[in-house]
Amino acid sequence: MLVGVAGMLLIVAAWLLSLKDIPSPRLSALYGVGSALLTIHSITIGDPVFSILNAAATALALTNLVRWFRGAKQL
């Protein structure tokens, strides 16, 4: 479990470093739906590390969609 938590923390750190750039809405939507489905799967199999990681990925994808649409409104 320690290796899984370490991996999760490194992935989250990478996400934080990449927040400056907003990905395309198509990528964010696909990533969000895929992460949401993986969250459900992770909860079903009882894997807390992947449940947290995929829930965070879903939240990040939704946040990126909001950021993209807010930026598109300003153009």
C-alpha positions in Angstrom: 0.0 0.0 0.0 2.9 2.4 0.7 4.1 2.1 -2.9 0.6 2.9 -4.1 0.3 6.0 -1.9 3.8 7.1 -3.0 2.8 6.7 -6.7 -0.5 8.6 -6.0 1.4 11.5 -4.4 3.8 11.7 -7.4 0.9 11.8 -9.9 -0.9 14.5 -7.9 2.3 16.5 -7.7 2.7 16.2 -11.5 -0.9 17.4 -11.9 -0.2 20.4 -9.7 2.8 21.4 -11.8 0.7 21.2 -15.0 -2.2 23.4 -13.8 -0.8 26.4 -15.7 -1.9 25.0 -19.0 -5.5 24.2 -19.7 -6.1 21.1 -21.8 -8.7 20.9 -24.6 -12.3 20.3 -23.5 -12.4 17.1 -25.5 -9.4 15.7 -23.6 -10.8 16.9 -20.2 -14.3 15.4 -21.0 -12.9 12.0 -22.0 -10.5 12.0 -19.0 -13.3 13.0 -16.6 -15.7 10.3 -17.8 -12.9 7.6 -17.8 -11.8 8.6 -14.3 -15.3 8.6 -13.0 -15.9 5.1 -14.3 -12.5 4.0 -12.8 -13.5 5.6 -9.5 -16.7 3.4 -9.4 -14.7 0.3 -10.3 -12.0 1.1 -7.6 -14.7 1.5 -5.0 -16.4 -1.7 -6.1 -13.2 -3.7 -5.7 -12.3 -1.9 -2.5 -9.1 -0.2 -3.5 -8.7 3.0 -1.5 -5.6 4.3 -3.3 -7.1 4.1 -6.8 -10.5 5.3 -5.5 -8.8 8.5 -4.2 -6.6 8.9 -7.2 -9.4 8.5 -9.7 -11.8 10.7 -7.8 -9.1 13.4 -7.8 -8.6 12.9 -11.5 -12.3 13.3 -12.1 -12.3 16.5 -10.1 -9.3 17.9 -12.0 -10.9 17.1 -15.3 -14.1 18.9 -14.3 -12.1 21.8 -13.0 -10.2 22.0 -16.4 -13.5 22.0 -18.3 -14.8 24.9 -16.2 -11.5 26.8 -16.7 -11.6 26.2 -20.4 -15.2 27.4 -20.8 -14.5 30.5 -18.6 -11.5 31.3 -20.8 -13.6 30.8 -24.0 -16.2 33.3 -22.7 -13.6 36.0 -22.3 -12.5 35.8 -26.0 
